[in-house]
């Protein structure tokens, strides 16, 4: 917790003490018919004792919230705190009144009852405020913890998704390579280098939160080369725009969208799938002609996961579906 975070509750607590001292001193004066001229003097005299009582109450509430056996049961904990508050305020009131009124000032008829009532009321009110303060602090802490856990969960799911994509992609790539070795050894050599570049990128970005657009596009070019070898005239992928734009995206995000387009659409020489990767000033747009395949599992996990990943950065992945096109716009980080 920063110094400013610690100062804020302390300042609020101090202001509450002063206001409560003023309020309950007024109540005490009404109950005992004190003269108005004695009010400020009595307030200043009583203020140090009220501060002592406040910090004792603070320590009590803090301790019960942290160490009390039934701290997780709010009803038992608060009831126990109020019981201690009443006992402490009563004993404290009698002790202070006797010390100040009888021993020091020499009063013959000290107002034990009125003083005890005021202090008990004040201490109970203070304990309730403190309990509210600690409850609010626990809630904020819980919300932060939940947010961290949720973020880690989403990142894990995305990592798991990528881990599932890589073996599937490797299997297809090795099948193509095994055929290519016999048909065209020179192209097989280039294919192997491109495949190596792709997995080097997978490994190097595995723990990275973001990458430069030029690095993602460089990886995409190797990936596209492998796809074009595999699908030949059945697939066309175009990259348009400034590939050197100084922006960042989540690693493998554009590749995931191209993979998604191939998975959900017919890819054939008679009906080629055309994918355009448009790099603009605000986002990268992936557009494909819509020709849905039959019997494809409509899980949407890849796209949903990508949207959730960008939501962690307060960014929105826009999805537009028309009669003949499917468009996904990926914002920069």
N, C-alpha and C positions, 0 to 999 in steps of 0.2 A: 504494500500500500504506500502511495507517495505521501510526501509531507502535506501537500494540499488536501489530499483525501482525509488525512488525520485531523487537520485543523478544522475542517468544515463541521463535523459532528461536535467537536469541542466547543466551537463558537456558539452553535445552536443550543447546546446543553447549558452553557453559561447564561445565555439570554433567557432561557426557560427558568433557570434558578432565580435570576433577578426578578422576572415577572411574577413568579410564584411567591417570592418573598414579599413583594409589594401587595399582591392580592390577599395572601393569608394574614399579613400584618393588618390589613384593613378589616378583614373578617374578625380577627382577634380584638381589635379596637372597638368594633361594634358590639361584640359580646361582653366586653369589660368596661364600656363607657369611658375609654381613654379620651383625653382632650386632643383636638386636632393639632395643637402645637407640639405634642409629644410624638406625633406619627413618624416624622423623618428621623428623629433621634433614636426611637425604638427600632426603626427599620435598619439603621446602620449598626446598632448594637446586636440585633438578631441575625443579620446577614451572614457573618462568619459561621455561626452555629448551623444555619440552614445549608451553607456550602458543605460543611462537614457531613451533615446528614445526607446530602445529595450524593456525595462521593462514596459514602458507605453503602447507600442504596445501589449506586452504579456497580460497585464491586460485588455486591450480593447478587444482582441480576446477571452480571457477567459470569460469575462463578456457577450459578445454577444452570445457566444456558450451556456451560461447558462441561461441568463435572457431575451435576445432579443425576442420581440413578434413573429418575423418570424424566429426563430432559426432553425426550422425544414425545412425551404426552403433554401437550400444551395446557390441558385443564389441571392436571396434578401439579405441574411446574408452577403455573401462575397462582394457583391456590396456596401453594407452599410459600411462594414469594410474598404474597399479600399477608399471610400469617406472620412471617418474619418481619414484614414492614410494620405491622400493627404493634407487635411486641417491642421491636426496636424503638419506634417513635414514642411509645408510651414510657418506656424506661428512660429514654434520652430526654424527653420532656420533663419528667420528674427530677432527673439529675440536674439538668441545666437550671430549672426553676429554683431548686433548692440551693444550688451553688450561687446563682446570681441574686435571687430574691432574699434568701435567708442569711447565707453566710456573708456575702459581699455587701449588699444594700441594706440588709436588716429588716426586710418586710415582715410584718406580723401575720398578714393574711395573703400569702402568695396564691395566684390564680392557677392552681395545679390542673383543675378539670378543664377550664377553657383552653389553656395552653396545650394540654394533651390532645384535646379534640382537634384543634387546628393543625397540630403537627401530624397526627395520625391521618387526617384528611389529605394534608399536603404530601405525606410520604406515600400513601396509597396512589394518589394521582401521579406522582413522580415515577413510581414503580411501573405503572401501566404505560406511561410514555416511554420508559426505558425498554420495556418488553416489546413495545411496538417498533422501537428503533432497531433492536436486535433481530426481530422477526423480519423486518424489511431488509436488513443487511444479509440475512441468511437467504432470503428469496433472490436477491441480486446475485449472490454467490452461486446459488443453484442454477439460475438462468445462464450465467456465464459458463458454468461447467457443462450444462446441457448443450449449449451452443458449440463448445469445443468438441464434445463427444459426437455431436451431429456432423460437424465438419470432418472429423477424422473418419466417421463412418462413410460419408459420401466419398472421401478421397480413397478409402479402401475399396469401395464398390467400383470406382472408376479404374483403379489399379487392377482389380480382379477382371474387369471387363477387357482391359488391354491385354492381360495375361491370357485370356481366352482367345482373343483375336490372333495373337502372335503364332501359337501352334497351328491353328487352322490355316493361316496364311502361309506358314512354312511348309505344311503338308502339300498345299496346292502348288507352291513354288518349286518344290523338289520333284513333283510329278512332271511339271513342265520341263525342268532342267534335265531330267533323265531322258526325255524324248529328244530334247534339243542337242544333247551331246552327240547322238548318232546322226542327226540330220544336218546340223550346222555347228561344228566345234568352235568356230570363231565367235559366233553369236552366243554360244554357251559360255564362253569365257567372259564376255561382256556381262551376260546375265548373272554370272557368279559374282562379279565385282559389284554390280548394282545390289544384289541380294545382301552382300557383305555390308555395303553402305547403309542399307535399311536397318539391319540388326545392330550395327554400330550406333545408329541414331536411337533405336529403341533403348539400348543399354545406357547411353549417355544422358538421355532425358528422363529416365525412369523415376528419378527423385526430384526433377525440376518442376517448378510450378508453372513456368512460362518460358517461351523461346521467342527469338526474333522471327519475324515473318520470312525473311530471306532464308533462314535455316530450315524452317518448316517447308518452304517451297523447294529448296534443294533436295530435301528428303522426298518430297512428293514426286519430283522428276524421276528419281530412281524407282520409286514405287509404281509410277505410271508406266515406265519402260517395261517392267515385269508384267503389268496388266495387259499392255498392248501385244506383247509376245504371246500371252495366253489366249486373249480373245480376238486378236487380229482385227479384221474389219468390222467386227461386231460391236466395238467400243471406240468412242472418240472422246478424248479429254483435252480441253483447251484451258490454258492459264493466261488470263488477260489482266493487264494493269502493271503497276510498278512493284516489282518483286523486292526492291531494295527499300521499301517504305520503312521508316524507323518505328515500327509498332511491334507489339507482342501478342501472342495467342497461347492457349494451352497446348502443350505438345500433342501431336498425333490427332488433333481435333479435326483437321480438314481431311486427313486420310480416313478417319472413321466415317465421315459423311459420304465419301466416295464409295467406301466399302458398303455402306448402308444402301446407297443407290443401286449398286450391283446386286445386292442380296434381294431387294424387293422389286426389281424390274426385269423384264425380258431382255436378254442380251444375245442378239443373233445377227447374222449378216443381213438377213431380210429386214429386221427391225433393230437397227443399231441403237445402242444407248449413247446419248450425247450428254456429256457432263461439262459444264463451263464453270471454271473457278475464277470469279471476278474480284480483283483486289481493288477496293475503293478507299477513299480517305477515312471512312467511318467504320467499315467492316469488310470481311471477306464473305462473298456470296457464292454459294454452291448451288447451281441450277441443273436439273436434269429433266429430260422429256419423260412424261409419265406413261409407262406401259407396264402396269402391275403384273407380277407373276401370280399364278394360281398356287394354292396350297403352300403359302409361305407363312410362317409363324409371325403374327403381328405383335411381337413383344414390345418393340419400341424402346428396349432397355438402353441401347447405345445412344440414341438421340436424347432420351430423358435424362440419362446420366450426364451427358454433355451440358444440357440446360441447367441441371442442378449444380454442376461444377462452376459454371459462369455466374450463377445466382449467388455463390459465395463471395463474389467480387462485386455484387450489386449490378451485374450486367445481364441483359436479356438476350437469349438466342431466339431470333424471330423465325418462325416457320410459316410459310405461305404455300397453300395447295390450291392449284387451279384445275381446270378440266384437263389440261395437257402438260402442266409443269409442276415440279416440286422444288420449292426454293427454301434454302436455309441461310440465314444471315448471321455470321459469327462476329460479334463485336471484338474490338481490341481491348486488351487489359490496360 
